[in-house]
Amino acid sequence: MSAARLRGFVQAMTRLADDAPDEARWLDEGEALLAALVRQDDWLPESCAEAGPGYRQYLLHCDPLERFSVVSFVWGIGARTPVHNHRVSGLVGMLRGEEVSVSMHPTAEGPLREGATDHLRPGQVVRVGAAADDMHWVANALEDRASVSIHVYRGNIGAVERETFDAATGAPRPFISGYSNAAVPNLWDRSQG
């Protein structure tokens, strides 16, 4: 594992946050930075890539002012999220494997309606929105191994109050995701690379 690549990404995202860009600029410039990061698969600590029976969200870095957070999302075989929103904008880059995301839309009758289906493959990056009605569910698209995506959010995603939704009724339920790890990778010890 080379901490240098992740450290460089965190430094670049911090400079971007320091510039206090508007949403569009943050997404545009952040997307290019994340695309460069996920093109290489030699930097993610194995402790932040461990699959479980479902999915795990490992914190890789949170800006001290909580302007952005970087997480690895590890999808076990058969893992799928409930329908949920984010409440903050973000970027998702695929590092290993493949995931499928299905957008969901409210209806006047109550049940949520499925929208576009997207497949994310290694090296690809997509955006997620901050609107409460920007909902989707996500799953590991592979049946024989785990998948890993890298997410960057405008805020500390593990502390943001969001909602999951009952697909049959559209009823929301508040949740805070938290993180699967108790310690973050040490990006600043240059004795290890």
Protein Blocks (a to p, Z undefined) as FASTA:
>chain_A
ZZklmmmmmmmmmmmmmnopafklmmmmmmmmmmmmmmpcckbcfklmcccfbdcdddfb
dcfklpaccddddddehiacddddekpacddddfbhcdddddddddfklpacdddddddd
ehiacdddfbfklccddddfbfkbccddddddedjfklpccddddfknopacdddebjfb
fbdcdfklmknZZ
